[in-house]
Amino acid sequence: VQLVESGGGLVQPGESLRLSCAASRNFFSISAFGWYRQAPGKQRELVAHITDGGSTAYADSVKGRFTISRDNAKNGVILQMNSLKPEDTAVYYCHRSYVFAGNTINNWGQGTQVTVSS
């Protein structure tokens, strides 16, 4: 299973970006997705998560600014990021998990850089 991320870039504080993660069709309906980020010198952290049923959860630092949603057209997930701040600068990774034959399968994307700077 391959996860392909897109949508990163350089923006000014207060602007918006939309990250997209496309995956193979297989197991999409039973997959949970998450967006993680890792800034230089810091650990990777969970930013937003969505279950196979559509329930969402967010890190406190992004609540009210970021929205995660399932993208049925691309069998993946979208992260809409508004009111971006310099501290949102990081490499953002898409993650997918599902259970198959009793095993939890985890997949990661290659990451996309988001830079927020004036």
TORKOL-4160 file (C-alpha; in steps of 0.2 Angstrom, whole numbers, padded with zeros to 4 digits, m for minus):
118
<pt num="1" X="0000" Y="0000" Z="0000"/>
<pt num="2" X="0007" Y="0017" Z="m0005"/>
<pt num="3" X="0002" Y="0034" Z="0003"/>
<pt num="4" X="0005" Y="0049" Z="m0008"/>
<pt num="5" X="0005" Y="0066" Z="0000"/>
<pt num="6" X="0003" Y="0083" Z="m0009"/>
<pt num="7" X="m0001" Y="0101" Z="m0005"/>
<pt num="8" X="0014" Y="0107" Z="0006"/>
<pt num="9" X="0023" Y="0123" Z="0003"/>
<pt num="10" X="0028" Y="0140" Z="0009"/>
<pt num="11" X="0015" Y="0152" Z="0016"/>
<pt num="12" X="0014" Y="0167" Z="0027"/>
<pt num="13" X="0007" Y="0167" Z="0044"/>
<pt num="14" X="m0012" Y="0168" Z="0044"/>
<pt num="15" X="m0014" Y="0159" Z="0027"/>
<pt num="16" X="m0021" Y="0142" Z="0023"/>
<pt num="17" X="m0014" Y="0126" Z="0015"/>
<pt num="18" X="m0023" Y="0110" Z="0010"/>
<pt num="19" X="m0014" Y="0093" Z="0012"/>
<pt num="20" X="m0020" Y="0078" Z="0002"/>
<pt num="21" X="m0016" Y="0060" Z="0005"/>
<pt num="22" X="m0020" Y="0047" Z="m0008"/>
<pt num="23" X="m0020" Y="0028" Z="m0005"/>
<pt num="24" X="m0025" Y="0013" Z="m0014"/>
<pt num="25" X="m0043" Y="0008" Z="m0014"/>
<pt num="26" X="m0041" Y="m0008" Z="m0005"/>
<pt num="27" X="m0046" Y="m0008" Z="0013"/>
<pt num="28" X="m0051" Y="0011" Z="0012"/>
<pt num="29" X="m0068" Y="0008" Z="0021"/>
<pt num="30" X="m0060" Y="0000" Z="0036"/>
<pt num="31" X="m0045" Y="0012" Z="0037"/>
<pt num="32" X="m0041" Y="0025" Z="0050"/>
<pt num="33" X="m0030" Y="0039" Z="0045"/>
<pt num="34" X="m0019" Y="0052" Z="0054"/>
<pt num="35" X="m0009" Y="0067" Z="0050"/>
<pt num="36" X="0007" Y="0068" Z="0060"/>
<pt num="37" X="0021" Y="0081" Z="0059"/>
<pt num="38" X="0039" Y="0082" Z="0064"/>
<pt num="39" X="0048" Y="0099" Z="0066"/>
<pt num="40" X="0068" Y="0099" Z="0067"/>
<pt num="41" X="0074" Y="0093" Z="0083"/>
<pt num="42" X="0057" Y="0087" Z="0089"/>
<pt num="43" X="0048" Y="0071" Z="0090"/>
<pt num="44" X="0034" Y="0066" Z="0078"/>
<pt num="45" X="0017" Y="0071" Z="0085"/>
<pt num="46" X="m0001" Y="0067" Z="0080"/>
<pt num="47" X="m0010" Y="0082" Z="0073"/>
<pt num="48" X="m0026" Y="0075" Z="0068"/>
<pt num="49" X="m0035" Y="0058" Z="0067"/>
<pt num="50" X="m0051" Y="0051" Z="0058"/>
<pt num="51" X="m0058" Y="0034" Z="0061"/>
<pt num="52" X="m0066" Y="0023" Z="0048"/>
<pt num="53" X="m0083" Y="0029" Z="0055"/>
<pt num="54" X="m0078" Y="0047" Z="0053"/>
<pt num="55" X="m0075" Y="0052" Z="0071"/>
<pt num="56" X="m0061" Y="0065" Z="0072"/>
<pt num="57" X="m0048" Y="0070" Z="0085"/>
<pt num="58" X="m0036" Y="0085" Z="0085"/>
<pt num="59" X="m0020" Y="0090" Z="0095"/>
<pt num="60" X="m0024" Y="0105" Z="0106"/>
<pt num="61" X="m0012" Y="0116" Z="0096"/>
<pt num="62" X="m0022" Y="0114" Z="0080"/>
<pt num="63" X="m0040" Y="0113" Z="0087"/>
<pt num="64" X="m0051" Y="0126" Z="0078"/>
<pt num="65" X="m0039" Y="0129" Z="0064"/>
<pt num="66" X="m0036" Y="0112" Z="0056"/>
<pt num="67" X="m0049" Y="0100" Z="0049"/>
<pt num="68" X="m0047" Y="0082" Z="0044"/>
<pt num="69" X="m0059" Y="0073" Z="0032"/>
<pt num="70" X="m0060" Y="0057" Z="0022"/>
<pt num="71" X="m0058" Y="0059" Z="0003"/>
<pt num="72" X="m0068" Y="0046" Z="m0005"/>
<pt num="73" X="m0062" Y="0051" Z="m0023"/>
<pt num="74" X="m0044" Y="0047" Z="m0018"/>
<pt num="75" X="m0047" Y="0034" Z="m0005"/>
<pt num="76" X="m0037" Y="0045" Z="0007"/>
<pt num="77" X="m0038" Y="0060" Z="0018"/>
<pt num="78" X="m0037" Y="0078" Z="0017"/>
<pt num="79" X="m0030" Y="0090" Z="0030"/>
<pt num="80" X="m0037" Y="0108" Z="0029"/>
<pt num="81" X="m0025" Y="0120" Z="0038"/>
<pt num="82" X="m0031" Y="0138" Z="0042"/>
<pt num="83" X="m0024" Y="0152" Z="0051"/>
<pt num="84" X="m0006" Y="0144" Z="0050"/>
<pt num="85" X="0007" Y="0149" Z="0062"/>
<pt num="86" X="0026" Y="0148" Z="0061"/>
<pt num="87" X="0026" Y="0135" Z="0074"/>
<pt num="88" X="0016" Y="0124" Z="0062"/>
<pt num="89" X="0031" Y="0123" Z="0051"/>
<pt num="90" X="0036" Y="0104" Z="0050"/>
<pt num="91" X="0036" Y="0089" Z="0038"/>
<pt num="92" X="0019" Y="0082" Z="0038"/>
<pt num="93" X="0016" Y="0063" Z="0036"/>
<pt num="94" X="0000" Y="0054" Z="0032"/>
<pt num="95" X="m0003" Y="0038" Z="0041"/>
<pt num="96" X="m0015" Y="0024" Z="0038"/>
<pt num="97" X="m0020" Y="0009" Z="0049"/>
<pt num="98" X="m0032" Y="m0006" Z="0047"/>
<pt num="99" X="m0034" Y="m0023" Z="0054"/>
<pt num="100" X="m0032" Y="m0038" Z="0042"/>
<pt num="101" X="m0032" Y="m0056" Z="0047"/>
<pt num="102" X="m0030" Y="m0051" Z="0065"/>
<pt num="103" X="m0015" Y="m0040" Z="0062"/>
<pt num="104" X="m0014" Y="m0021" Z="0063"/>
<pt num="105" X="m0007" Y="m0014" Z="0047"/>
<pt num="106" X="0002" Y="0003" Z="0047"/>
<pt num="107" X="0007" Y="0013" Z="0032"/>
<pt num="108" X="0016" Y="0030" Z="0031"/>
<pt num="109" X="0018" Y="0042" Z="0017"/>
<pt num="110" X="0035" Y="0050" Z="0012"/>
<pt num="111" X="0031" Y="0067" Z="0020"/>
<pt num="112" X="0027" Y="0084" Z="0013"/>
<pt num="113" X="0036" Y="0100" Z="0020"/>
<pt num="114" X="0025" Y="0114" Z="0027"/>
<pt num="115" X="0034" Y="0131" Z="0030"/>
<pt num="116" X="0025" Y="0146" Z="0038"/>
<pt num="117" X="0036" Y="0161" Z="0038"/>
<pt num="118" X="0035" Y="0180" Z="0034"/>
